[in-house]
Amino acid sequence: MKIGFVVNDISTEQKGYTTTRLGMAAITMGHEAWVIGVGDFDYAPDGYVRARARSAPGRNYKSTETYLRGLQGSKAKKARITVDELDVLLLRNDPSVDAHRSWAQSAGIMFGRLAMRHGVIVLNDPDGLAKAMNKMYFQHFPEEVRPMTLITRDRDEIKKFAREHGGNIVLKPVQGSGGQNVFLVRPDDLSNLNQMIDAVSRDGYVIAQEYLPAAAEGDTRFFLMNGQPLRYRGKYAAFRRIRTGDDMRSNVHAGGKIQKACIDDTILRVAEIVRPKLVQDGMFLVGLDIVGDKLMEINVFSPGGLGSAQRFEKVNFNQTVIQALENKVQYMNYYRRNFDNTEMATL
């Protein structure tokens, strides 16, 4: 199996990233794994998509550190590959990271669509990802699993929304990730609300959400694959994130801590409610951030944290993801690489 991994920039990949873990698992399981930066594609005059790509030189890696060193180092295999000849192209770049170079945000989607014409399985489905380019995508899911939300640039509407919720709301930008420019507004903060709105609205529209008291206890990152909870050897791919100190954000790179998750019927019910829409949009691998019985985020671009789930559950979830790709490639071969990509994404 020939797999391509699209990332923001190969030089900035890190050993703990889920993409790094998947690439190492693919090579260790005997597959060909190429990594492509979003700026490395070409649409050639002959109508084929090609890319400058790298692959780690070894075949059996014991740690992501040595795999990544091989990928980024001078001994890496470098080639201009024909993307249309890949079996699978995984779009693992995060558009929010490329806010400073807007051309890069949709590059994976554009070239992924072209590769689909020749039967390459592109995941998550590019058309589905195009719908999810910002947090407005979240509003297409049932109200039952969403916090009450206002999206606007109007200060007065935000202030009214805050008063209606007793001064307890969360502000965040429509575009972005990782807890950047996220504010928890308390009743005592209303006098500073204008400054908070200004900080968030610099990048566009503002999301104002009701504050969920259960968020004080953190959230659960829960992975879905093929529209179903990701499980391996009876273990769910999940972990819990706990905020530290006075910081309301539980994101790990915002200072949050992680611990083992307890997956109960409430979390499984949330996953079941969102499943139809994710399947409809061809979302192969997704990370749900759940607080109580509500969703805080749906991560469809480069969802991370499989390593954290592995740390607590003691099973290698990366292997089951690669096995799922093997199955899809086999299906596609049966149909001579002629099958709808959106449907193949969640088979």
N, C-alpha and C positions, 0 to 999 in steps of 0.2 A: 504494500500500500504506500502510495506517495502522498504525503500530507504537507500542506503549506500553512504556516502560522503568520498572520499579518499582525504586526505590532506597531506602536507609534514610532519607535526608534530602537534598533537592535542594541545600540550602545548604552541605552538607559534601562534595559531589562535587568531585573534583579533575581537573585537565587531563590527568594521566597515567593515569587510570582507564580500564580497558577499556570500561566502559559509556559513558564520554564519547566514546571513539573510535568506538564502534558508532553512537551517536546522530549524531555528525557525519557518518559515512559514509552513514547512511540518508538524511539531509537532502541531502547532496551528490549522491546518486544519484537524487534526485527524489521521495523518499518523505516522508510526514508522520510526524514523530517527536515524541511527547509523553513527558514525564518526570513520574513520579508518586511522591511520597513514601508510605511505608507508612501514614502517618496521614491520607492525603488521600482515602480511599475512602468511598463511601456506598452502602448498599443502600437504594434508594428504595422508597416505598410502591407504586409501579407494578411492582415486581419486577425492575427493571433495576439494574445496577451502574454508578454514576457516580463521577467523581473530579475533584478540583481538580488541574489539570495545567498544565505549562508547556512551551513549545516555543521554540527559538531563532528569532529573527525573519528571519534571512538564508536564502539558498538555496545558497550556494557558499562554504564555509569552507576556508581554507588551513591553519589550525592549530587544535588543540584548545583553545588558550588563548582565541582569539577566539570560538570556538563556545561555550565555557563562560561567557565574559563575557556573551554574548548571552542564554544560557539563564538565568543567575542575575541579570541586570541588570534595570533598570526598563523596558527596551524589549522584554522577553520577551513572547511571546504567552501570555495566561492565559485559561483556559476551564474550565468544568465539562463535561467530556466524558462521553459514554456509553461506558463500557468495552466493553459488549457489541457495539458497532459497530466495534471495532478488528479488524484482521485478525490481528495477533499481539500478545501480551502477554509480554514477557520479564521474568521474575522475577530481578532482579539485586541484590536486597537480601541482606545477610549477617546472619543471625540472631545470630551471635556478637558483632557490634558492638552489638546492642541488648540486651545482658545486663541493663542498668540499667532497661529498660522492656520487661518480659516480654510485654506485650500486643502489641508490634510484631513479635516474632520470627516469628509464624505468620500475620500479617495478609495478606501477599502470597499465601500458599498458600490461605487461606480465600476471599479475593475472586477469586483465580485460578480456583478450582474453580467458583465461581458463573458466571464469564465463559465457561467451557467449555460451559455448557449451551446457549449461543447460537452455538456454532461458532467461538469465538475460539481460535486456536492458542496455548496457554499453555506456555511453555518456561522452564526445564526443567519436565517434567510435575509438577504440584502433588502428586499422590499419591506420586510417586517422591521428591520433595523431603521430604515428610512422614516418609518412612522414614529420611531422612539427616540429621535434625535435630541429631545429634551424632555423635561418632567411632565409636559402636557400629556404624554402617552399614558401616564398614571391615571388620568381622569377617564380613560376609556374602560376602566374596570368597574365592576359593580360597586355602588355606593355603600353596600353593606360592609365592605372590607376597607373602606377609605375613611380617613379622618375628614371632618367637615373642612372645606377648602375654599379660599377666595384667591383668584389670580387676577392681578390688576397692576397698574402703575399709578393709580389714584390714591393719594395720601388719605383723603377724607374717607374713602371706602375702607381702607385698611384700619383707620382709627375706629370707625364704626364697628367693624368686625371684631376688633380687640375689646371694645366695650361690651359687645354682645356676649363675649366669652369671659367676662369678668377680668379682663386684662391679661389673661393667660393664653398666649398664642406663640406660634413659632413662625419666624420669617426666614425664607431662603430663596435663592434665585431659581428661575425656571431652568437655566442652563448651568451645569456644574455638578461636581461630585466631591466625595471625600470630606464633607462637612465644612467646605469653604463658604464664608459669608452666611453662616447659619446663626440665627439669634433666637434665644428664648426670651420672650417678653413677659414680665411679671407686672402686677398692678403698680408697683413702685417705679417701674421703668417707663410709664406712659409719657412722662415729661421729656424723655430722650428718644421717643419713638421716631421723630422726624429724622434724626441722625441715622438710626438703624435703617429706615426706609431708603435714605439716600445711599447708604453703603451697598444695599442689596440691589437697588434699581439702576446702579451704574452700568450693569451688564444686561439690562432689559427688564422683563416683567418680574413681578414679585409674587411668590407664593406665600399666602398667609394660611396657616392651618391651626385648628384647635389643638391645644396642648393635651396630650394623653398622659395622665398621672403615672401610668404604668411605665412610661419611658424612663422614669427615675431609676428603675431597676434594670435598665438596659434593653437590648433587643436581641432577637435570634436571627442569624443568617441561615437560611434553609435553602438547599439546592434542589432544583428540579431538572430532570433530564428527560427529553422526549415527552414533556408534559406531565411526568410523574415524579414523585419524590425519589431522589437519587439514593439508592441503597446498594450496599455491597456487603455480602456475608451477614445480612440481617441488620446492618448498622446504617443509620441515616447520615447523610453528609450534611452536617450542621454544627454550629457552635454558637455560643452566647457571647455577646459583647457588653461589657459593663463600663459605664462612664466613671471617670475618676475626678475627685475633688469637686469643684464648682462648675466644671465644664459639662454642659448638657449633651455634648456629642459623644457617642460611643464608638465612632470610627477609630480603628486601631491607630492609624497615623495621626489622629487628633488626640492621642493619649489614652484611648480606651484600652481596657484589659479584656482578655478572652478566657472563657471557661467552658466546660462541657455543657451541651444543651440537653434539655429534657423535652422530647418531642411528644406532645399530647394530642388529644382529639381536636383541640382548638386550632393548633397549628396545621394539622392535616386538613381541617375543614377550610381554612383560608386558602391552602394550596389547591384544594378541589374546586373552589369557587373561581379562582383565576385561571385554572387549567384550560378551559375552552378557548379563551382569547389567546393564550400563549400558543396553543396548537394551531389555531387559525392563522397566526402570524409567523409560523415556522420558527419558533424560538426553541432551539435544541437544548442549550444549557443556560439556566437562569438562576440568579440568586435573589431570594425574597428576604427582605428585612421586616420582621414581624414584631409588633409590640402588642401584647395582650391578644385581642382578636382582630387587630387592625394591621394593615400594611403601611409601612413608612416609605419604603422604596421597592421598586422592581428593577433589578440590575440585569440588563440584557447585553450590554457592551462589556466584554471582558470581565465577567463576574469572578471575583477572586475569593480566596479563603479555603480552597480545598486542602491545602497543607495544614491549616488550623483544624479543620474537621478530622483529618488523618491523625493529628497529634493526640486528640482525645479519644477517637474511636479505634485507633490502632489497626486500621485497614487502609489500603492504598486505593483511594477512590479514582485516581488518575487512570489506573488500569481498566476500570469498568467503563470509563469514558472512551478510551481508545478501543475497547472491545465493541462498544456501540457503533463507533465509526466503521469498524471492520464489517459489522452486519450491514450497514448502509451501503458500503462499497459492493458487497456481495449482491444485495438487492439490485443495485444499479447495473451491475454486470448482467444479471438475469434479463434486464430490460434494455440491454445494449446502450446504456447511458442515456436513455430516453425516458425520463420520469420527472414529474413536476417537482421542483426543488422544495417548494413550501411543504408539500405533503411528505417528501422524503425526510425533511428536517426533523420530524417528530415520530417517524416510524420506529 
